Amino acid sequence: MSSVSNAGGQPSKRPIALVLAIIGVLGIILGIVYLAVPAGNLPSIFGHTTPANGHHVVRMSVSFVIGVACLVGAWFVNKGGKAGAGAGASSPAASTHE
């Protein structure tokens, strides 16, 4: 079993951030589709819908919330990885000056 690791020896969190970002973008795109296309005209891949003139407000809202939450999660995962690598790199430099 192998794992991707960075210079600090800790596993890389980049794949997690990438998956969260992709899911986030797809969630926002899905929300836009639910906003733009009337409920009766949605493609069958979105599930069974009863013909109606309105839009799926709840599905649209949930898609946007999940999309934004995944993008925020990806940002936090990516941010945490860079901050940890920067702090680890500065510690040896500080100890060599002593």
N, C-alpha and C positions, 0 to 999 in steps of 0.2 A: 504494500500500500504506500503510495507516494503522495506528498502534499506539496503545493507550491509554497515556497517561503521566500521572504525578503532577506536583506542583508542582516537584519537583527536576529534571525532565526525563528521569528514568529510566522505563523501561516499568513499568507496574503488574503486580504479581505476584498480584493478587487473583483473576483467572480461574483461574490454576494452583491456588491454594489451594482455590478453590471446587470444581474438578473432583476434586482429591484427596480433599476432605472427602466429596463425594457417593459416590465409589468406596469410600471407607472405610466409610461408613454402609451401603452396599449389601452390602459384604463381610461386615460383622457380622450384618446381617439374614439373609444367605444361610447363615452359620454357625449361626444360631439355627434356621433351617428344617431344616438337616441334623441338628441335635441333637434337634429335637422330633418330626420325622416319620420313621417307620421307612423303611428303604431301599426296600422293596417298594411303598410308598404315595406316593413322591415324584411330583410332576407330570412329565409327559413333557418339559417345557422344560428340566429339569435333566439331560437326556441319558438314554441307555439304561442301565438298572440291572437286575441280576438280582434276582428276588424273594428277599428275605431278611427275617429277623426283626430283624436288628441295624440299626445306624446306620452311616453312612459317616463313620468317625472321622477318616480322613485328609483327606477333602474338608472336613469341618467344621473341622479344625485349620488347614488351609491358608487357608480363608475367613476365619477369625478373625485369623490372622497378617497376611494381606494387608490386611484391614480396619483393624487397629490400625496397621500400618506406614503406610498412606495417611493416616490421621488424624494421626499424628505428623509425617509429611511436610508435611501442610497446615498444621499448627501452626508448624513451623519456617519455612516459606515466608512465612506471615503475620507471624510474629514478626520475621523479617529485614527485611521491608518497613517495619514501624513503627519499628524501631530506626534504620534508615538515614535515614528522614524526620526523626526527632527529632534526630539528630546534625547533619544538614544545616541544620536550622532554628536550632540553637543557635550555630553558628559565626558567622554574620553579626552576631548580637546581641553576641557577645563582642568582635568587632573594632570595633564602633561605640563601645564604652566606652573604648577606648584613646586 
